[in-house]
Amino acid sequence: MKSRAFVAAGLAALATAPLRSRRALAATASADVNAVGLEGAQLTLKGADIDDLRAGLRGELIAPGQAGYDEARRLWNPAFDRHPALIARCLGAADVKRAVSFAAAHGLLTAVRGGGHSFSGQSGCDGGLVVDLSPMRTVEVDPTTRRARVGGGALLAHLDREAQGFGLATPAGVVADTGVAGLTLGGGIGRLGRKFGLSCDNLVGAEVVTADGRWLKVSATDDADLLWGLRGGAGNFGVVTEFVFALHEVGPQYGGTLSFPYDAGARGVLRNYADFLAGAPDELYVGLDVDSDDKGQRLIELDVSYNGPAKDAERAIAPLRKLGKPHEDSLAVASYTKLQGSDNAPGHAHHGIYLRGGFVNGMTAEFIDTVVGCLDGTQLATVDLGFQSIGGAIGRVKPHDTAFWNRAATCSMHVLGAWKPDADHDTIERNKEWARSTWTKLEPLMHGRYVNYASGEDHDGRMSAAYGENYSRLAALKKQYDPKNQFRLNANIKPA
Ligand SMILES: Cc1cc2nc3c(=O)[nH]c(=O)nc-3n(C[C@H](O)[C@H](O)[C@H](O)COP(=O)(O)OP(=O)(O)OC[C@H]3O[C@@H](n4cnc5c(N)ncnc54)[C@H](O)[C@@H]3O)c2cc1C
């Protein structure tokens, strides 16, 4: 057996090992790195400055050619293959402060990564610095105050699972590997929304690093204007290192998939879906997607969840079961985490995706005819057109009370084209073109854009279509907190 002194020496050696390897890294001075500035100009980052930044970070600083670079730069949507000059994998708010201050001092293009799950690929960049919060995934739930403190890089699965451990939840999106940060900052539509509001409506506080490197603790009493902006104003005002959410009691749900063959009458199903939603209780969420199964059969799939007792759910859902002869009916009692898919490990998309989306305020006959015309007009099996029910508690918040504007909408809507990673150029373009042209036909019949359902193409200009009368207040806030538009890779609001 080893002596006590030997064990102590061994532990001491282990404890200092990271410091030694850090010194060894510092001893091998970094080379200069070519980079891109805020306005697109070419820059050279000096090796000595890079080494200073690296020495100050608790997390890693990864440059091209270093181990882990390809994994660290990878985004959820394989449509985007970005090559940043540097990736700062932040372990805490101090790392974020250092990384943001470095970017600001060098006028460096800056991307901020939460879950890395955006359709628009804007949490990565070519030639800039990625402030990567994905190592910051801590979730702390206080069941006595019903609050959750959530790290800026956490995914919905982390939040859902920790909160459900206490029988609690806060509204989130419907896919577990989405990032809490981007989802909340843009709004956050999901299963509990009609009952408890958007994710951003449940944001009661945050810790933020602003473009000038300041750290702010934001609440309804401190920097309340900034909290207003974080509730839907996207990542425009700073890097959120921690979110504080209100939690609600959430028990077993009743839900699953109810699907119908598209050919059995899409117009009728859409009409009845819209009419049904108009009178649905707040407990009920129904998403509708038109897509194709593995055999290429086009289906109308309803993603149903009822937040309440099964017998009430069955009564409320009965009209949906009469929409036609179901292809699948898996509706049953299920845990919230099961419906959310939070029990599965997070992953990456298996397809590249191009997506556009916004809001619908009731479906007119012309709108339904246009939707069906666009679907009938293509044979592509990799396109999808979908809706998520909103309204209820979301619609009871006044449009000026948060940055999120479109409170009167009954549904969100998205159109997307997808392709396998090895698809040829023509296939990619056919899918993108279907989504683009469908969006062009539908947008005039809709009621604004949703910043979380964006391609990146729609981020420049026309942001008023997302923010309505709130846009000028957001532009003034942007001028106050980010006058140089350091945080521009987002649904960008230009400083007033
Ligand atoms: C499969 C899928 C399903 C989805 N389902 C829903 C849904 O049900 N409901 C819904 O509302 N949305 C949904 N979304 C959209 C989702 O809300 C957005 O894609 C969101 O931007 C993802 O957030 P993220 O942190 O993962 O993204 P990221 O790509 O990391 O970031 C998105 C944007 O937010 C900024 N950002 C990220 N983290 C921070 C931070 N900590 N501080 C400041 N800015 C930050 C980034 O700079 C970027 O501009 C879905 C997306 C996908 C891909």
The ligand as a Gaussian input file, in Angstrom:
#p B3LYP/6-31G(d) Opt

LIG

0 1
 C      -35.475000      21.284000     -34.627000
 C      -35.843000      22.644000     -34.099000
 C      -37.010000      22.796000     -33.387000
 C      -37.368000      24.046000     -32.891000
 N      -38.538000      24.178000     -32.187000
 C      -38.892000      25.385000     -31.702000
 C      -40.093000      25.538000     -30.948000
 O      -40.825000      24.599000     -30.694000
 N      -40.413000      26.776000     -30.515000
 C      -39.634000      27.877000     -30.780000
 O      -40.001000      28.973000     -30.352000
 N      -38.489000      27.755000     -31.479000
 C      -38.102000      26.540000     -31.938000
 N      -36.949000      26.409000     -32.660000
 C      -36.180000      27.605000     -33.009000
 C      -35.200000      27.963000     -31.924000
 O      -35.881000      28.697000     -30.951000
 C      -34.072000      28.814000     -32.497000
 O      -33.403000      28.067000     -33.485000
 C      -33.099000      29.297000     -31.430000
 O      -32.335000      30.337000     -31.966000
 C      -32.171000      28.212000     -30.941000
 O      -31.415000      28.686000     -29.870000
 P      -29.910000      28.198000     -29.639000
 O      -29.392000      28.840000     -28.419000
 O      -29.844000      26.717000     -29.740000
 O      -29.264000      28.788000     -30.944000
 P      -27.862000      29.419000     -31.289000
 O      -27.633000      29.007000     -32.707000
 O      -26.808000      29.115000     -30.317000
 O      -28.177000      30.971000     -31.220000
 C      -29.264000      31.564000     -31.892000
 C      -29.148000      33.083000     -31.790000
 O      -29.184000      33.474000     -30.412000
 C      -27.972000      34.130000     -30.033000
 N      -27.556000      33.620000     -28.716000
 C      -27.377000      32.324000     -28.387000
 N      -27.026000      32.209000     -27.108000
 C      -26.969000      33.464000     -26.605000
 C      -26.673000      33.994000     -25.319000
 N      -26.364000      33.204000     -24.294000
 N      -26.725000      35.340000     -25.158000
 C      -27.047000      36.156000     -26.190000
 N      -27.328000      35.696000     -27.427000
 C      -27.306000      34.362000     -27.629000
 C      -26.977000      33.762000     -31.113000
 O      -25.978000      34.717000     -31.256000
 C      -27.846000      33.627000     -32.354000
 O      -28.070000      34.872000     -32.947000
 C      -36.541000      25.162000     -33.126000
 C      -35.336000      25.001000     -33.816000
 C      -34.989000      23.756000     -34.302000
 C      -33.712000      23.600000     -35.072000

